[in-house]
Amino acid sequence: MNVSLVAATQADVDEYLIDARESYCANLIAAGVPASVSARTAEETFSQSFPRGRPSAGQLVFRVEHGVEQAGLESQSRLAG
């Protein structure tokens, strides 16, 4: 299996954020959280990790590729030192 990491583009991040927010909201609702609260919680959570839709300082975001197919997005914090 050939897997590679490629720096994510802003378009990759934008697409990820749409999908991730929807999925997070759906999981919160399935756990019994009211829809209005789940939407606010998701917005607050993702605003911390991706302020103004961009990775926060020290956060690296990569597109995971398997051959020519995109397999997902991976986010890692840089280690200080």
Secondary structure, 3 states (H helix, E strand, C coil): CCEEEEECCHHHHHHHHHHHHHHHHHHHHHCCCCHHHHHHHHHHHHHHHCHHHCCCCCEEEEEEEECCEEEEEEEEECCCC
